[in-house]
Amino acid sequence: MPASPDAVLTALRWRYATKGFDPARRIDPATWAALEQAVVLAPSSYGLQPWTFVVVTDPEVRKGLHPASYNQAQILDASYRISRISCHPSLTAQWNPTAPLTT
């Protein structure tokens, strides 16, 4: 049965931008595994999903990402950092999602 317009809007109204994280709190492994799966299953236009995701947990790598993230504290404090690496359609032939990434 299709969701009503009100049900869709109610489901989306919970969204908010988290500005602060408690570095001492961690997401439990089972919840994190479900979240990772949800990210991987997110569709793109035409179902091509021309991206890959990189989960960054190493504090030193996070410090390196901090300036590129406009010095947002979330980069350093959140349990995990997910970086989405997209590929412009004109570069699809050159895109290798299994290539090693460097920071």
A tleap script that builds the chain and sets N, CA, C and O, in Angstrom:
source leaprc.protein.ff14SB
mol = sequence {
  NMET PRO ALA SER PRO ASP ALA VAL LEU THR
  ALA LEU ARG TRP ARG TYR ALA THR LYS GLY
  PHE ASP PRO ALA ARG ARG ILE ASP PRO ALA
  THR TRP ALA ALA LEU GLU GLN ALA VAL VAL
  LEU ALA PRO SER SER TYR GLY LEU GLN PRO
  TRP THR PHE VAL VAL VAL THR ASP PRO GLU
  VAL ARG LYS GLY LEU HIE PRO ALA SER TYR
  ASN GLN ALA GLN ILE LEU ASP ALA SER TYR
  ARG ILE SER ARG ILE SER CYS HIE PRO SER
  LEU THR ALA GLN TRP ASN PRO THR ALA PRO
  LEU THR CTHR
}
set mol.1.N position { 0.844 -1.174 0.000 }
set mol.1.CA position { 0.000 0.000 0.000 }
set mol.1.C position { 0.894 1.244 0.000 }
set mol.1.O position { 1.773 1.361 0.853 }
set mol.2.N position { 0.689 2.163 -0.928 }
set mol.2.CA position { 1.522 3.364 -0.999 }
set mol.2.C position { 1.365 4.233 0.253 }
set mol.2.O position { 0.295 4.285 0.860 }
set mol.3.N position { 2.434 4.899 0.618 }
set mol.3.CA position { 2.393 5.813 1.760 }
set mol.3.C position { 1.656 7.080 1.370 }
set mol.3.O position { 1.746 7.541 0.232 }
set mol.4.N position { 0.933 7.633 2.314 }
set mol.4.CA position { 0.225 8.888 2.064 }
set mol.4.C position { 1.235 10.027 2.020 }
set mol.4.O position { 2.330 9.903 2.570 }
set mol.5.N position { 0.880 11.139 1.370 }
set mol.5.CA position { 1.793 12.291 1.355 }
set mol.5.C position { 2.170 12.747 2.764 }
set mol.5.O position { 3.321 13.107 3.014 }
set mol.6.N position { 1.201 12.732 3.686 }
set mol.6.CA position { 1.505 13.140 5.064 }
set mol.6.C position { 2.493 12.189 5.729 }
set mol.6.O position { 3.365 12.628 6.480 }
set mol.7.N position { 2.365 10.892 5.461 }
set mol.7.CA position { 3.289 9.919 6.047 }
set mol.7.C position { 4.704 10.133 5.528 }
set mol.7.O position { 5.671 10.011 6.281 }
set mol.8.N position { 4.827 10.450 4.246 }
set mol.8.CA position { 6.149 10.709 3.664 }
set mol.8.C position { 6.770 11.939 4.315 }
set mol.8.O position { 7.934 11.913 4.714 }
set mol.9.N position { 5.994 13.015 4.422 }
set mol.9.CA position { 6.518 14.241 5.029 }
set mol.9.C position { 6.871 14.040 6.499 }
set mol.9.O position { 7.882 14.558 6.972 }
set mol.10.N position { 6.051 13.298 7.213 }
set mol.10.CA position { 6.344 13.018 8.621 }
set mol.10.C position { 7.651 12.245 8.755 }
set mol.10.O position { 8.452 12.528 9.645 }
set mol.11.N position { 7.866 11.284 7.887 }
set mol.11.CA position { 9.098 10.489 7.933 }
set mol.11.C position { 10.328 11.336 7.640 }
set mol.11.O position { 11.402 11.061 8.174 }
set mol.12.N position { 10.193 12.356 6.807 }
set mol.12.CA position { 11.341 13.187 6.441 }
set mol.12.C position { 11.598 14.328 7.420 }
set mol.12.O position { 12.701 14.874 7.441 }
set mol.13.N position { 10.631 14.692 8.212 }
set mol.13.CA position { 10.789 15.844 9.114 }
set mol.13.C position { 11.762 15.594 10.263 }
set mol.13.O position { 12.168 16.550 10.924 }
set mol.14.N position { 12.143 14.367 10.521 }
set mol.14.CA position { 13.073 14.073 11.609 }
set mol.14.C position { 14.485 14.532 11.277 }
set mol.14.O position { 15.317 14.664 12.174 }
set mol.15.N position { 14.767 14.779 9.995 }
set mol.15.CA position { 16.133 15.085 9.565 }
set mol.15.C position { 16.645 16.376 10.189 }
set mol.15.O position { 15.896 17.336 10.372 }
set mol.16.N position { 17.908 16.380 10.506 }
set mol.16.CA position { 18.569 17.579 11.002 }
set mol.16.C position { 20.068 17.421 10.796 }
set mol.16.O position { 20.568 16.309 10.626 }
set mol.17.N position { 20.763 18.521 10.813 }
set mol.17.CA position { 22.214 18.489 10.647 }
set mol.17.C position { 22.847 18.444 12.034 }
set mol.17.O position { 22.703 19.381 12.818 }
set mol.18.N position { 23.535 17.373 12.328 }
set mol.18.CA position { 24.200 17.240 13.620 }
set mol.18.C position { 25.472 18.077 13.597 }
set mol.18.O position { 26.334 17.898 12.736 }
set mol.19.N position { 25.574 18.976 14.540 }
set mol.19.CA position { 26.723 19.881 14.578 }
set mol.19.C position { 27.764 19.477 15.617 }
set mol.19.O position { 28.906 19.933 15.564 }
set mol.20.N position { 27.378 18.635 16.547 }
set mol.20.CA position { 28.328 18.237 17.574 }
set mol.20.C position { 28.209 16.761 17.904 }
set mol.20.O position { 27.113 16.201 17.907 }
set mol.21.N position { 29.331 16.142 18.177 }
set mol.21.CA position { 29.379 14.728 18.524 }
set mol.21.C position { 30.184 14.557 19.805 }
set mol.21.O position { 31.091 15.341 20.087 }
set mol.22.N position { 29.853 13.545 20.566 }
set mol.22.CA position { 30.615 13.190 21.759 }
set mol.22.C position { 31.650 12.155 21.325 }
set mol.22.O position { 31.283 11.017 21.032 }
set mol.23.N position { 32.925 12.516 21.277 }
set mol.23.CA position { 33.954 11.579 20.811 }
set mol.23.C position { 34.040 10.305 21.649 }
set mol.23.O position { 34.562 9.296 21.174 }
set mol.24.N position { 33.541 10.330 22.883 }
set mol.24.CA position { 33.596 9.149 23.744 }
set mol.24.C position { 32.513 8.129 23.392 }
set mol.24.O position { 32.613 6.964 23.778 }
set mol.25.N position { 31.493 8.550 22.673 }
set mol.25.CA position { 30.410 7.629 22.308 }
set mol.25.C position { 30.670 7.055 20.927 }
set mol.25.O position { 31.101 7.760 20.015 }
set mol.26.N position { 30.401 5.759 20.787 }
set mol.26.CA position { 30.632 5.072 19.514 }
set mol.26.C position { 29.338 4.420 19.055 }
set mol.26.O position { 28.495 4.054 19.874 }
set mol.27.N position { 29.184 4.277 17.761 }
set mol.27.CA position { 28.067 3.531 17.197 }
set mol.27.C position { 28.407 2.051 17.328 }
set mol.27.O position { 29.509 1.628 16.979 }
set mol.28.N position { 27.454 1.262 17.835 }
set mol.28.CA position { 27.744 -0.162 18.014 }
set mol.28.C position { 27.892 -0.838 16.647 }
set mol.28.O position { 27.304 -0.378 15.668 }
set mol.29.N position { 28.674 -1.927 16.570 }
set mol.29.CA position { 28.978 -2.573 15.290 }
set mol.29.C position { 27.751 -3.012 14.490 }
set mol.29.O position { 27.748 -2.874 13.267 }
set mol.30.N position { 26.720 -3.533 15.137 }
set mol.30.CA position { 25.529 -3.990 14.405 }
set mol.30.C position { 24.801 -2.819 13.754 }
set mol.30.O position { 24.361 -2.913 12.608 }
set mol.31.N position { 24.675 -1.720 14.487 }
set mol.31.CA position { 24.024 -0.528 13.924 }
set mol.31.C position { 24.866 0.036 12.791 }
set mol.31.O position { 24.335 0.427 11.752 }
set mol.32.N position { 26.186 0.078 12.991 }
set mol.32.CA position { 27.058 0.601 11.939 }
set mol.32.C position { 26.965 -0.250 10.676 }
set mol.32.O position { 26.943 0.294 9.572 }
set mol.33.N position { 26.911 -1.564 10.815 }
set mol.33.CA position { 26.795 -2.448 9.648 }
set mol.33.C position { 25.507 -2.156 8.880 }
set mol.33.O position { 25.509 -2.146 7.649 }
set mol.34.N position { 24.411 -1.921 9.596 }
set mol.34.CA position { 23.143 -1.593 8.935 }
set mol.34.C position { 23.237 -0.242 8.227 }
set mol.34.O position { 22.723 -0.089 7.119 }
set mol.35.N position { 23.882 0.726 8.852 }
set mol.35.CA position { 24.042 2.044 8.224 }
set mol.35.C position { 24.913 1.959 6.973 }
set mol.35.O position { 24.610 2.588 5.959 }
set mol.36.N position { 25.986 1.189 7.042 }
set mol.36.CA position { 26.832 1.005 5.859 }
set mol.36.C position { 26.032 0.397 4.711 }
set mol.36.O position { 26.158 0.826 3.564 }
set mol.37.N position { 25.219 -0.591 5.021 }
set mol.37.CA position { 24.410 -1.230 3.986 }
set mol.37.C position { 23.424 -0.233 3.382 }
set mol.37.O position { 23.198 -0.244 2.172 }
set mol.38.N position { 22.836 0.625 4.212 }
set mol.38.CA position { 21.899 1.631 3.715 }
set mol.38.C position { 22.592 2.601 2.761 }
set mol.38.O position { 22.018 2.987 1.743 }
set mol.39.N position { 23.815 2.993 3.084 }
set mol.39.CA position { 24.570 3.900 2.216 }
set mol.39.C position { 24.851 3.235 0.873 }
set mol.39.O position { 24.692 3.856 -0.177 }
set mol.40.N position { 25.262 1.992 0.907 }
set mol.40.CA position { 25.583 1.265 -0.324 }
set mol.40.C position { 24.346 1.084 -1.199 }
set mol.40.O position { 24.446 1.098 -2.426 }
set mol.41.N position { 23.190 0.915 -0.581 }
set mol.41.CA position { 21.958 0.682 -1.337 }
set mol.41.C position { 21.307 1.960 -1.854 }
set mol.41.O position { 20.336 1.888 -2.608 }
set mol.42.N position { 21.814 3.120 -1.469 }
set mol.42.CA position { 21.224 4.376 -1.938 }
set mol.42.C position { 21.363 4.477 -3.456 }
set mol.42.O position { 22.464 4.336 -3.989 }
set mol.43.N position { 20.257 4.719 -4.149 }
set mol.43.CA position { 20.306 4.756 -5.609 }
set mol.43.C position { 20.763 6.106 -6.148 }
set mol.43.O position { 20.667 7.130 -5.471 }
set mol.44.N position { 21.255 6.082 -7.364 }
set mol.44.CA position { 21.567 7.313 -8.083 }
set mol.44.C position { 20.643 7.394 -9.296 }
set mol.44.O position { 19.900 6.460 -9.599 }
set mol.45.N position { 20.708 8.507 -9.964 }
set mol.45.CA position { 19.938 8.662 -11.190 }
set mol.45.C position { 20.361 7.590 -12.187 }
set mol.45.O position { 21.556 7.337 -12.342 }
set mol.46.N position { 19.445 6.981 -12.838 }
set mol.46.CA position { 19.674 5.906 -13.811 }
set mol.46.C position { 20.232 4.637 -13.178 }
set mol.46.O position { 20.570 3.692 -13.892 }
set mol.47.N position { 20.334 4.598 -11.855 }
set mol.47.CA position { 20.816 3.398 -11.181 }
set mol.47.C position { 22.280 3.082 -11.423 }
set mol.47.O position { 22.696 1.934 -11.263 }
set mol.48.N position { 23.066 4.074 -11.804 }
set mol.48.CA position { 24.475 3.831 -12.127 }
set mol.48.C position { 25.388 3.822 -10.903 }
set mol.48.O position { 26.418 3.148 -10.908 }
set mol.49.N position { 25.028 4.555 -9.867 }
set mol.49.CA position { 25.834 4.677 -8.658 }
set mol.49.C position { 27.318 4.885 -8.986 }
set mol.49.O position { 28.150 4.051 -8.628 }
set mol.50.N position { 27.657 5.997 -9.668 }
set mol.50.CA position { 29.056 6.237 -10.061 }
set mol.50.C position { 29.893 6.798 -8.911 }
set mol.50.O position { 30.483 7.872 -9.018 }
set mol.51.N position { 29.929 6.059 -7.827 }
set mol.51.CA position { 30.674 6.505 -6.668 }
set mol.51.C position { 31.144 5.310 -5.861 }
set mol.51.O position { 30.743 4.169 -6.089 }
set mol.52.N position { 31.987 5.612 -4.935 }
set mol.52.CA position { 32.397 4.627 -3.943 }
set mol.52.C position { 32.429 5.352 -2.605 }
set mol.52.O position { 32.492 6.580 -2.567 }
set mol.53.N position { 32.388 4.622 -1.540 }
set mol.53.CA position { 32.410 5.210 -0.209 }
set mol.53.C position { 33.652 4.732 0.522 }
set mol.53.O position { 34.058 3.575 0.411 }
set mol.54.N position { 34.237 5.640 1.263 }
set mol.54.CA position { 35.411 5.321 2.062 }
set mol.54.C position { 35.079 5.678 3.506 }
set mol.54.O position { 34.692 6.811 3.793 }
set mol.55.N position { 35.226 4.731 4.400 }
set mol.55.CA position { 34.995 4.973 5.822 }
set mol.55.C position { 36.343 5.255 6.464 }
set mol.55.O position { 37.266 4.445 6.387 }
set mol.56.N position { 36.440 6.408 7.094 }
set mol.56.CA position { 37.702 6.834 7.698 }
set mol.56.C position { 37.567 6.781 9.218 }
set mol.56.O position { 36.737 7.480 9.800 }
set mol.57.N position { 38.379 5.957 9.848 }
set mol.57.CA position { 38.385 5.871 11.305 }
set mol.57.C position { 39.726 6.290 11.904 }
set mol.57.O position { 39.793 6.635 13.084 }
set mol.58.N position { 40.778 6.264 11.115 }
set mol.58.CA position { 42.114 6.601 11.602 }
set mol.58.C position { 42.182 8.081 11.984 }
set mol.58.O position { 41.928 8.939 11.138 }
set mol.59.N position { 42.518 8.402 13.238 }
set mol.59.CA position { 42.563 9.799 13.676 }
set mol.59.C position { 43.524 10.670 12.867 }
set mol.59.O position { 43.243 11.845 12.634 }
set mol.60.N position { 44.645 10.111 12.441 }
set mol.60.CA position { 45.608 10.899 11.666 }
set mol.60.C position { 45.054 11.245 10.285 }
set mol.60.O position { 45.271 12.351 9.790 }
set mol.61.N position { 44.351 10.320 9.671 }
set mol.61.CA position { 43.737 10.598 8.370 }
set mol.61.C position { 42.643 11.644 8.539 }
set mol.61.O position { 42.497 12.533 7.700 }
set mol.62.N position { 41.881 11.541 9.611 }
set mol.62.CA position { 40.839 12.537 9.890 }
set mol.62.C position { 41.452 13.928 10.041 }
set mol.62.O position { 40.912 14.912 9.536 }
set mol.63.N position { 42.582 13.998 10.741 }
set mol.63.CA position { 43.257 15.293 10.889 }
set mol.63.C position { 43.647 15.848 9.525 }
set mol.63.O position { 43.569 17.055 9.297 }
set mol.64.N position { 44.064 14.973 8.623 }
set mol.64.CA position { 44.404 15.412 7.276 }
set mol.64.C position { 43.197 15.896 6.496 }
set mol.64.O position { 43.315 16.796 5.664 }
set mol.65.N position { 42.029 15.306 6.757 }
set mol.65.CA position { 40.798 15.718 6.080 }
set mol.65.C position { 40.198 16.990 6.675 }
set mol.65.O position { 39.416 17.679 6.019 }
set mol.66.N position { 40.559 17.293 7.898 }
set mol.66.CA position { 39.958 18.416 8.612 }
set mol.66.C position { 40.027 19.737 7.838 }
set mol.66.O position { 38.990 20.385 7.695 }
set mol.67.N position { 41.179 20.172 7.334 }
set mol.67.CA position { 41.218 21.433 6.581 }
set mol.67.C position { 40.357 21.397 5.313 }
set mol.67.O position { 39.743 22.401 4.953 }
set mol.68.N position { 40.313 20.256 4.645 }
set mol.68.CA position { 39.518 20.137 3.419 }
set mol.68.C position { 38.023 20.112 3.714 }
set mol.68.O position { 37.204 20.231 2.802 }
set mol.69.N position { 37.671 19.957 4.979 }
set mol.69.CA position { 36.268 19.920 5.401 }
set mol.69.C position { 35.890 21.221 6.106 }
set mol.69.O position { 35.030 21.239 6.986 }
set mol.70.N position { 36.543 22.299 5.708 }
set mol.70.CA position { 36.274 23.622 6.276 }
set mol.70.C position { 36.458 23.637 7.796 }
set mol.70.O position { 35.776 24.377 8.505 }
set mol.71.N position { 37.383 22.814 8.285 }
set mol.71.CA position { 37.726 22.743 9.707 }
set mol.71.C position { 36.532 22.448 10.615 }
set mol.71.O position { 36.485 22.918 11.752 }
set mol.72.N position { 35.579 21.679 10.120 }
set mol.72.CA position { 34.418 21.316 10.928 }
set mol.72.C position { 34.828 20.306 12.003 }
set mol.72.O position { 35.530 19.335 11.721 }
set mol.73.N position { 34.387 20.547 13.223 }
set mol.73.CA position { 34.731 19.670 14.349 }
set mol.73.C position { 34.203 18.255 14.157 }
set mol.73.O position { 34.795 17.304 14.667 }
set mol.74.N position { 33.102 18.099 13.432 }
set mol.74.CA position { 32.504 16.775 13.234 }
set mol.74.C position { 33.488 15.797 12.610 }
set mol.74.O position { 33.432 14.601 12.897 }
set mol.75.N position { 34.374 16.275 11.774 }
set mol.75.CA position { 35.343 15.408 11.104 }
set mol.75.C position { 36.218 14.699 12.131 }
set mol.75.O position { 36.603 13.545 11.940 }
set mol.76.N position { 36.526 15.387 13.210 }
set mol.76.CA position { 37.397 14.825 14.238 }
set mol.76.C position { 36.627 14.074 15.323 }
set mol.76.O position { 37.164 13.142 15.921 }
set mol.77.N position { 35.378 14.465 15.588 }
set mol.77.CA position { 34.653 13.963 16.753 }
set mol.77.C position { 33.674 12.828 16.496 }
set mol.77.O position { 33.381 12.067 17.419 }
set mol.78.N position { 33.160 12.683 15.286 }
set mol.78.CA position { 32.149 11.655 15.014 }
set mol.78.C position { 32.764 10.255 15.074 }
set mol.78.O position { 33.970 10.089 14.891 }
set mol.79.N position { 31.920 9.249 15.332 }
set mol.79.CA position { 32.401 7.861 15.411 }
set mol.79.C position { 33.079 7.424 14.120 }
set mol.79.O position { 34.123 6.771 14.139 }
set mol.80.N position { 32.474 7.790 13.011 }
set mol.80.CA position { 32.983 7.391 11.701 }
set mol.80.C position { 32.902 8.591 10.777 }
set mol.80.O position { 32.100 9.499 10.992 }
set mol.81.N position { 33.721 8.590 9.767 }
set mol.81.CA position { 33.650 9.602 8.717 }
set mol.81.C position { 33.475 8.846 7.425 }
set mol.81.O position { 34.292 7.995 7.075 }
set mol.82.N position { 32.385 9.164 6.702 }
set mol.82.CA position { 32.161 8.545 5.397 }
set mol.82.C position { 32.454 9.594 4.344 }
set mol.82.O position { 31.896 10.691 4.380 }
set mol.83.N position { 33.312 9.268 3.423 }
set mol.83.CA position { 33.571 10.148 2.290 }
set mol.83.C position { 32.988 9.501 1.051 }
set mol.83.O position { 33.279 8.345 0.742 }
set mol.84.N position { 32.160 10.259 0.342 }
set mol.84.CA position { 31.631 9.764 -0.924 }
set mol.84.C position { 32.514 10.321 -2.020 }
set mol.84.O position { 32.742 11.528 -2.105 }
set mol.85.N position { 32.996 9.445 -2.837 }
set mol.85.CA position { 33.844 9.847 -3.945 }
set mol.85.C position { 33.041 9.627 -5.207 }
set mol.85.O position { 32.738 8.495 -5.584 }
set mol.86.N position { 32.702 10.732 -5.855 }
set mol.86.CA position { 31.870 10.659 -7.055 }
set mol.86.C position { 32.723 10.789 -8.292 }
set mol.86.O position { 33.841 11.304 -8.260 }
set mol.87.N position { 32.176 10.318 -9.358 }
set mol.87.CA position { 32.861 10.389 -10.633 }
set mol.87.C position { 31.952 11.083 -11.633 }
set mol.87.O position { 30.822 10.646 -11.849 }
set mol.88.N position { 32.422 12.141 -12.234 }
set mol.88.CA position { 31.655 12.839 -13.258 }
set mol.88.C position { 31.442 11.890 -14.432 }
set mol.88.O position { 32.349 11.139 -14.791 }
set mol.89.N position { 30.238 11.916 -15.043 }
set mol.89.CA position { 29.962 10.981 -16.152 }
set mol.89.C position { 31.009 10.980 -17.257 }
set mol.89.O position { 31.247 9.945 -17.878 }
set mol.90.N position { 31.636 12.123 -17.511 }
set mol.90.CA position { 32.633 12.174 -18.580 }
set mol.90.C position { 33.891 11.375 -18.227 }
set mol.90.O position { 34.708 11.088 -19.102 }
set mol.91.N position { 34.050 11.018 -16.957 }
set mol.91.CA position { 35.228 10.276 -16.525 }
set mol.91.C position { 34.933 8.813 -16.231 }
set mol.91.O position { 35.814 8.089 -15.769 }
set mol.92.N position { 33.711 8.368 -16.489 }
set mol.92.CA position { 33.300 7.016 -16.121 }
set mol.92.C position { 34.230 5.955 -16.692 }
set mol.92.O position { 34.537 4.980 -16.005 }
set mol.93.N position { 34.683 6.116 -17.920 }
set mol.93.CA position { 35.550 5.112 -18.538 }
set mol.93.C position { 36.879 4.995 -17.792 }
set mol.93.O position { 37.518 3.943 -17.819 }
set mol.94.N position { 37.294 6.078 -17.124 }
set mol.94.CA position { 38.568 6.076 -16.414 }
set mol.94.C position { 38.422 5.723 -14.938 }
set mol.94.O position { 39.420 5.559 -14.237 }
set mol.95.N position { 37.193 5.604 -14.468 }
set mol.95.CA position { 36.929 5.408 -13.041 }
set mol.95.C position { 37.234 3.985 -12.616 }
set mol.95.O position { 36.757 3.033 -13.234 }
set mol.96.N position { 38.015 3.836 -11.578 }
set mol.96.CA position { 38.344 2.521 -11.046 }
set mol.96.C position { 38.019 2.518 -9.554 }
set mol.96.O position { 38.827 2.984 -8.751 }
set mol.97.N position { 36.837 1.996 -9.164 }
set mol.97.CA position { 36.442 2.059 -7.757 }
set mol.97.C position { 37.300 1.208 -6.834 }
set mol.97.O position { 37.210 1.354 -5.615 }
set mol.98.N position { 38.120 0.333 -7.373 }
set mol.98.CA position { 38.964 -0.505 -6.519 }
set mol.98.C position { 40.387 0.022 -6.403 }
set mol.98.O position { 41.216 -0.582 -5.722 }
set mol.99.N position { 40.682 1.140 -7.059 }
set mol.99.CA position { 42.026 1.709 -6.980 }
set mol.99.C position { 42.295 2.191 -5.559 }
set mol.99.O position { 41.384 2.689 -4.899 }
set mol.100.N position { 43.516 2.055 -5.080 }
set mol.100.CA position { 43.821 2.524 -3.725 }
set mol.100.C position { 43.706 4.038 -3.641 }
set mol.100.O position { 44.030 4.756 -4.588 }
set mol.101.N position { 43.246 4.504 -2.505 }
set mol.101.CA position { 43.118 5.935 -2.278 }
set mol.101.C position { 44.283 6.407 -1.433 }
set mol.101.O position { 44.760 5.686 -0.557 }
set mol.102.N position { 44.734 7.611 -1.696 }
set mol.102.CA position { 45.781 8.207 -0.880 }
set mol.102.C position { 45.241 9.484 -0.286 }
set mol.102.O position { 44.335 10.101 -0.846 }
set mol.103.N position { 45.784 9.884 0.834 }
set mol.103.CA position { 45.335 11.116 1.482 }
set mol.103.C position { 46.412 12.160 1.408 }
set mol.103.O position { 46.227 13.274 1.899 }
savepdb mol mol.pdb
quit
